[in-house]
């Protein structure tokens, strides 16, 4: 990597089958939907109701260089997602938008506790979102497309409901919930605050990832893996702080970086988002280049499509332009992600052999 391929048209990148492991439901709304739901639900807090202006506002507000400021934009999306009808609509549209972008498998995450302000129960939230995902999948199929969606339920690390949300994830795992996550501000809220939730998940053979190594460094990653037992790292990009490069180009992995690579622990890397939150200064300086070269289990993700104004296609395009990655590289990223998905082995293998590999072969 990279394979120094010729310039790839955007349409070619769009047609490439993609796998998305890190995408927030409340970070991926269509601007027009935000405005329409605000009107329908009586939410009066939007900075503007013009869809074009609203989309631009979200991107500008997210370009703060601070994870805390970045997270503040979610007050508006969560504010309009407090009814069952809104949740169904947002979930269905997310599936349609991802499929239109060439995504064939996605794990979409959200925190049920953020959508109970108007009286919905946690169960009602989950059931509404799952109904939306089912409806979106039906619409995609009716238009000749195919996509599979898995749900990740997040607990907010600054709150004290992780065990409750973990129990919810286990209860609904046969209804489309693929796993669990903790999200929210890392600094000051280490994953070890939620050890009871992770112990419960392990005892119930449930999958989970942990946001770690984004706003906080190596201790966050170490705790997520060694204390909590994370199967994947949400972002995990700051593992690069345990990698040293000599003047002659010789690379040395520290104990933690070597462990992450040797154990094939997937990194859910979100390039554009990492720039917005100040984790890295630019795509050109993003450690994904080094991590991919060293053959970490790197995956490419969107994080929040509304706030970042991005898609999987645009993330691929940025990596293609910056690092020269070509079709073979994107196939590698995609298979990495599919191998790391929280669905059963047979389903993962079928998507790799029957959808992903033939899809990339058709592009070459």
HULINUR-V224664 format. One record per pair of residues at least 4 apart in sequence whose ideal C-beta (glycine too) atoms are under 7 Angstrom apart, sorted by the first residue. I is the first residue (numbers start at 1). GAP is how many residues later the second one is. D is the distance in Angstrom with one decimal. If there is no record, write none. Layout:
i	gap	d
I	GAP	D
I	GAP	D
This chain:
i	gap	d
1	291	5.2
1	292	5.9
1	324	6.8
1	328	5.2
2	321	5.3
2	322	4.1
2	323	4.6
2	324	6.5
2	327	5.5
3	323	4.3
3	325	4.7
3	326	5.7
4	320	5.4
5	321	2.6
5	322	6.2
8	4	5.0
8	5	5.7
8	312	5.5
8	318	6.6
10	4	6.2
10	303	6.5
10	307	5.9
11	4	6.4
12	4	6.9
12	351	5.9
13	300	5.0
13	303	4.7
13	304	5.6
13	307	7.0
14	87	6.5
14	88	5.2
14	299	4.6
15	87	5.8
15	348	6.6
16	86	5.7
16	300	7.0
16	314	5.7
16	343	6.7
16	344	6.5
16	347	6.0
17	85	6.1
17	87	4.6
17	317	6.5
17	338	5.7
17	339	4.9
17	342	3.7
17	343	6.9
18	84	5.1
18	85	4.7
18	86	6.7
18	294	4.6
18	316	5.9
19	85	6.7
19	86	4.8
19	315	5.1
19	318	3.8
19	319	4.8
19	322	6.8
20	78	6.7
20	83	5.2
20	86	4.2
20	281	5.8
20	282	6.4
20	292	5.9
21	86	5.2
21	247	5.2
21	278	5.5
21	280	5.8
21	316	5.3
21	319	6.5
21	320	6.7
22	212	5.9
22	246	3.9
22	248	5.8
22	279	3.7
22	281	5.9
23	5	6.1
23	83	6.0
23	85	5.2
23	86	7.0
23	278	6.5
23	279	5.2
23	280	6.9
23	282	7.0
24	4	6.5
24	85	5.8
24	86	6.4
24	279	6.6
24	280	5.2
25	65	6.4
25	66	6.5
25	69	6.0
25	83	5.2
25	84	6.8
25	85	3.9
25	104	6.9
26	48	5.7
26	51	4.5
26	52	5.4
26	55	6.2
26	84	5.7
26	88	6.9
27	47	6.8
27	50	6.8
27	276	6.6
27	277	2.7
27	278	6.6
27	279	5.7
27	280	5.5
28	66	5.4
28	276	6.4
28	277	4.2
28	278	5.6
29	4	5.1
29	5	5.2
29	48	5.4
29	61	5.7
29	277	5.4
30	63	6.0
31	4	6.6
31	20	4.3
31	23	4.4
31	24	3.8
31	275	7.0
32	4	6.1
32	19	4.1
33	4	5.9
33	56	6.8
33	57	6.6
33	60	6.2
34	4	6.3
34	12	7.0
34	20	6.1
34	42	6.7
34	43	6.3
34	46	5.7
35	4	6.7
35	11	6.8
35	14	4.7
35	16	5.5
35	19	5.9
36	4	6.2
37	4	5.7
37	43	3.8
37	49	5.1
38	5	4.2
38	8	5.2
38	11	6.7
38	42	5.0
41	39	5.8
41	41	6.5
41	42	6.0
41	45	6.4
43	36	4.7
43	37	4.9
45	31	6.2
45	34	5.8
46	8	6.7
46	30	5.9
47	10	5.2
48	5	4.4
48	6	5.3
48	9	6.2
49	5	7.0
50	4	6.2
51	4	6.4
52	4	6.7
53	4	6.2
54	4	6.6
55	4	6.8
56	4	6.2
57	4	6.0
58	4	6.2
58	15	5.8
58	248	5.3
58	249	5.3
59	4	6.5
59	248	6.7
59	250	4.4
61	12	4.9
62	8	5.2
62	11	5.6
62	214	5.0
62	245	3.9
62	246	6.5
63	213	5.5
64	5	3.8
64	6	5.8
65	213	3.7
66	4	6.3
66	211	6.7
66	212	5.9
67	4	6.3
67	118	6.7
67	147	6.6
67	148	4.1
67	210	4.4
68	117	6.1
70	206	6.0
70	207	5.0
70	237	6.8
71	114	6.9
73	234	5.5
74	4	5.4
75	4	5.9
76	4	7.0
77	4	6.4
78	36	4.8
78	37	6.7
80	6	6.1
81	5	5.0
81	6	5.8
81	9	5.9
81	34	5.5
82	4	6.7
82	33	5.8
82	35	5.2
82	36	4.2
83	35	6.5
84	4	6.3
84	36	6.8
84	40	6.4
84	44	4.2
85	4	6.4
86	4	6.2
87	4	6.1
87	28	6.5
87	38	6.5
87	41	3.9
87	42	5.3
87	45	6.1
88	4	6.2
88	40	5.3
88	43	5.3
88	44	4.1
88	47	6.7
89	4	6.2
89	43	6.7
90	4	6.3
90	42	6.6
91	4	6.9
91	38	4.8
91	41	2.6
91	42	5.0
91	45	6.3
92	4	6.7
92	40	4.4
92	43	4.4
92	44	3.8
92	47	6.7
93	4	6.1
93	43	6.9
94	4	6.2
94	14	6.1
94	42	6.6
95	4	6.3
95	38	5.8
95	41	2.6
95	42	5.6
95	45	6.2
95	52	6.3
95	54	5.8
96	4	6.3
96	40	5.4
96	43	5.8
96	44	6.3
97	4	6.5
98	5	4.0
98	8	5.1
98	49	6.3
99	4	6.3
99	41	4.3
99	46	4.8
99	48	4.3
101	210	4.7
101	211	5.3
101	212	5.4
102	210	6.8
102	211	6.6
103	44	6.2
103	209	5.9
104	42	6.6
104	43	5.9
104	247	6.5
104	251	5.3
104	252	6.9
105	43	4.9
105	233	6.4
105	236	6.2
105	246	5.7
106	41	7.0
106	43	5.6
107	43	4.4
107	45	5.3
107	71	5.8
107	234	6.6
107	235	6.4
108	41	6.1
108	43	6.2
109	43	3.7
109	45	5.3
109	72	5.5
110	19	6.7
110	44	6.2
111	43	4.1
111	44	6.7
111	45	5.4
111	72	6.3
112	10	4.8
112	13	4.4
112	14	5.9
112	41	6.0
112	53	6.5
112	56	6.5
113	9	6.9
113	43	6.2
113	46	6.6
113	48	5.4
113	52	6.7
115	5	6.1
115	10	4.8
116	4	5.1
116	6	6.7
116	9	6.6
120	4	4.5
120	5	5.3
122	4	6.6
122	46	5.6
123	4	6.1
124	4	6.2
125	4	6.5
126	4	6.2
126	42	6.4
126	46	5.4
127	4	6.3
128	4	6.6
129	4	6.5
129	22	6.7
130	4	6.4
130	21	6.8
130	45	5.9
130	46	5.0
131	4	6.3
132	4	6.2
133	4	6.3
133	16	4.7
133	18	6.9
133	43	6.4
134	4	6.4
135	4	6.5
136	4	6.5
137	4	6.4
137	10	6.3
137	12	6.3
138	4	6.3
139	4	6.6
140	5	4.2
140	6	6.8
140	7	5.3
141	4	6.6
141	5	6.6
150	26	6.8
150	28	3.3
150	191	6.9
150	192	6.0
150	193	5.9
151	25	5.4
151	26	4.7
151	27	6.0
152	26	6.2
152	27	5.0
152	28	6.6
152	29	5.0
152	57	7.0
153	12	5.5
153	15	5.8
153	16	4.4
153	24	5.9
153	27	5.7
154	27	4.6
154	28	6.5
154	29	4.4
155	6	5.7
155	7	3.9
155	10	4.0
155	27	5.1
155	39	6.7
155	42	6.6
156	27	6.3
156	28	4.4
157	25	4.7
157	26	6.7
157	27	4.4
157	28	7.0
157	32	4.2
157	36	6.7
157	37	6.9
158	26	5.1
158	27	6.0
158	31	5.1
161	4	5.6
162	4	6.1
162	20	6.2
162	32	3.8
162	35	3.8
163	4	6.5
163	33	5.1
163	34	4.5
163	37	6.1
164	4	6.7
165	4	6.5
165	15	6.9
166	4	6.7
166	14	5.4
166	31	4.1
166	34	5.2
166	35	5.3
167	4	6.3
167	33	7.0
168	4	6.4
169	4	6.4
169	8	5.3
169	10	6.6
169	11	4.4
169	37	6.3
170	34	4.9
170	36	5.3
172	5	4.1
173	4	5.1
173	33	6.5
178	29	6.3
178	164	4.0
178	165	6.1
179	27	6.6
179	28	3.6
179	29	5.3
179	30	6.6
179	163	4.2
180	21	5.8
180	26	6.4
180	28	4.1
181	27	6.5
181	28	5.1
181	29	6.6
181	30	6.6
181	53	6.4
182	9	6.2
182	12	5.8
182	28	5.7
182	29	6.1
183	28	5.1
184	5	6.6
185	4	5.7
185	30	6.8
186	25	6.6
186	26	6.9
186	28	6.2
186	29	4.5
186	30	4.0
186	34	5.5
187	28	5.6
187	29	5.1
189	4	6.2
190	30	6.6
190	33	5.4
191	19	5.2
191	21	6.4
191	32	5.2
191	33	4.8
191	37	4.9
192	31	5.2
192	35	5.0
192	36	6.7
194	4	6.2
195	4	6.1
195	32	6.7
195	33	6.6
196	4	6.4
197	4	6.5
198	4	6.4
198	10	6.7
198	30	4.4
198	31	5.9
199	4	6.3
200	4	6.4
201	5	4.2
201	7	5.2
202	27	5.8
207	24	6.0
207	135	3.9
208	22	6.6
208	23	6.4
209	21	6.1
209	22	6.3
209	23	4.0
209	24	7.0
209	25	5.3
209	59	6.7
210	14	4.1
210	18	6.1
210	20	4.2
210	23	6.7
210	24	6.1
211	23	3.8
211	24	6.5
212	8	4.4
212	9	4.9
212	12	3.9
212	18	6.9
212	21	5.3
212	22	6.4
212	24	6.2
213	4	6.9
213	7	5.6
213	8	4.3
213	20	5.9
213	22	5.6
213	23	4.3
213	24	5.9
213	25	4.1
213	26	5.8
214	21	3.8
214	23	6.7
214	63	6.8
214	65	5.6
215	62	6.7
215	64	7.0
216	4	4.0
217	21	4.8
217	24	5.6
218	4	6.0
218	20	6.6
218	23	5.5
218	24	5.7
218	38	6.0
219	4	6.1
220	4	6.3
221	4	6.4
221	12	6.3
221	15	6.2
221	17	6.9
221	18	5.8
221	35	6.6
222	4	5.6
222	34	5.7
223	4	4.8
223	5	6.5
224	4	5.3
224	6	4.3
224	9	6.3
225	5	5.4
225	40	6.6
232	33	6.7
232	34	4.4
232	36	5.9
232	108	6.0
233	32	6.2
233	34	5.5
233	35	6.5
234	34	5.1
235	33	6.2
235	34	6.6
235	35	6.3
235	39	6.9
236	31	4.1
236	32	6.7
237	30	6.9
237	32	5.7
237	37	5.7
237	42	6.0
237	50	5.9
239	18	5.4
239	21	5.6
240	47	3.8
240	50	6.4
240	51	6.7
242	11	6.9
242	12	3.6
242	14	4.9
242	15	3.9
243	8	6.4
243	10	5.6
243	11	6.8
243	14	5.1
243	47	6.9
244	8	4.6
245	4	6.6
245	6	5.2
246	4	4.2
251	43	6.6
253	4	4.3
253	5	4.3
253	8	6.7
254	4	6.8
255	4	6.3
256	4	6.4
257	4	6.4
258	4	5.8
259	4	5.9
260	5	4.7
260	36	6.8
261	33	6.7
261	35	5.1
264	33	4.8
265	32	6.4
266	31	4.4
266	33	5.7
266	70	6.8
266	74	3.8
267	24	6.6
267	29	5.9
267	30	6.4
267	31	5.4
267	32	6.5
268	31	5.7
268	33	5.3
269	19	5.4
269	29	5.9
269	30	6.4
269	31	6.2
269	32	6.4
270	4	5.8
270	31	4.7
270	32	6.4
270	33	3.7
271	4	6.9
271	12	5.6
271	15	5.4
271	17	6.1
271	44	5.8
271	47	6.3
271	48	6.7
272	4	6.5
272	36	4.5
272	38	4.7
272	43	6.3
272	46	6.9
273	4	6.2
273	30	3.7
273	31	6.3
273	35	5.3
274	5	4.2
274	6	4.9
274	12	6.4
275	5	5.8
275	7	6.1
275	8	6.3
276	32	6.1
280	5	5.6
280	6	4.9
280	7	7.0
281	4	5.0
283	35	5.3
283	39	4.9
284	38	5.4
287	4	5.4
288	4	5.8
288	10	6.2
289	4	6.4
289	34	5.2
290	4	6.2
291	5	4.4
291	7	5.3
292	6	4.9
297	39	5.5
297	43	6.5
298	35	6.4
298	38	6.2
299	34	6.2
299	37	5.2
299	38	4.0
299	41	6.3
300	15	5.5
300	16	6.9
300	19	6.9
300	33	4.9
302	6	6.7
302	8	5.5
302	9	6.6
302	10	5.9
302	13	6.2
303	5	6.3
304	4	5.6
305	5	5.8
305	6	6.2
310	4	4.7
310	5	5.8
312	4	6.3
313	4	6.2
314	4	6.4
315	4	6.6
316	4	6.1
316	14	5.7
317	4	6.3
318	4	6.0
319	4	5.5
319	6	5.0
320	5	5.2
325	4	3.8
325	5	6.3
327	4	6.2
327	33	6.1
327	36	5.4
327	37	5.5
328	4	6.5
329	4	6.6
330	4	6.2
331	4	6.3
331	29	4.3
332	4	6.3
333	4	6.6
334	4	6.4
334	22	5.7
335	4	6.2
335	17	5.9
335	21	6.3
336	4	6.4
337	4	6.8
338	10	5.5
338	13	5.6
338	14	5.2
338	18	6.1
339	9	6.4
341	7	5.6
343	4	4.6
343	5	6.0
345	4	6.1
346	4	6.3
347	4	6.6
348	4	6.4
349	4	5.9
350	4	5.3
351	4	5.0
351	5	6.0
352	4	5.0
352	5	6.2
353	4	5.9
354	4	6.8
355	4	5.9
356	4	6.5
357	4	6.2
358	4	6.4
360	4	6.8
